[in-house]
Amino acid sequence: MFPIIIMMPVHEKLSQNIKTIRDEIRSACVRAGRNESSVSLVAVTKYAEWSWVQELRPLHQTFGENRPQQLADRQTILPDAEWHLIGQLQQNKVRLALQHATLIHSVDSLKLLERIEKTAASINRDAHVLLQVNASGETTKSGFTPEEIINEWPAVMAICARTHVNGLMTMAAESENAEHARPTFRKLRQLRDQLAAREDSKKAGIQLPELSMGMSGDFIPAIEEGATLVRIGSRLFHGLEPT
Ligand SMILES: *Cc1c(COP(=O)(O)O)cnc(C)c1O
């Protein structure tokens, strides 16, 4: 006799996972005294099989991909979903990214920002971006350091015409304990507040409403510290068997 293992169908598992995550997001908002509509879930599909993405689509609107090519391929098939680029962007993929992504979370240098501005102008579109900040201080992480972003802020504003800087993004150091990420998230929010409060930002009409921070392991403290976009992958697809 073999034991009978009943696998939960993909659709059911995904519905269950996304419901649990949304419930946790809602509870974190309540605890933080925030409106739940102020936090958006970006479903990170970089490791998800295509069939899972298709199953998820009726349940969700906003997706995040790491690689511009995979984002472009998937956006082409599901053009009505919103696709965000969250991974590192090479100069030669900027056009592809702008054609397929509604938001680029990972602008990590002035050089890249310049390239985005030039490309956006040349294809006659607006670009919406977040500036990635290395707020954890780890040498392995890319992004502007907090000092750089403050010093280079006038240069950022000088570059942007067709490019709209909607906010900041960060990744916390990996840790078993989500609480360890909290200071990194708090730092990002303080940096945003500081930049948004500047006279030159106000004059330019720059408000920086978005804070993209928090992943599967640390989205709760991120929301408590002000995240407006949480990027969640592994928790969403937990328990699904790759084919
Ligand atoms: C993969 C990835 C995520 C999602 O990470 P999980 O731990 O799987 O939720 C979020 N942000 C970025 C930039 C990523 O590369």
The ligand as a Gaussian input file, in Angstrom:
#p B3LYP/6-31G(d) Opt

LIG

0 1
 C       13.681000      38.358000      -5.140000
 C       13.479000      39.731000      -4.692000
 C       12.429000      40.032000      -3.814000
 C       11.502000      38.983000      -3.223000
 O       12.196000      38.231000      -2.295000
 P       11.437000      37.099000      -1.418000
 O       12.320000      36.938000      -0.251000
 O       11.376000      35.898000      -2.295000
 O       10.112000      37.621000      -1.077000
 C       12.250000      41.362000      -3.469000
 N       13.054000      42.337000      -3.937000
 C       14.068000      42.078000      -4.777000
 C       14.918000      43.200000      -5.275000
 C       14.322000      40.778000      -5.176000
 O       15.336000      40.509000      -6.005000

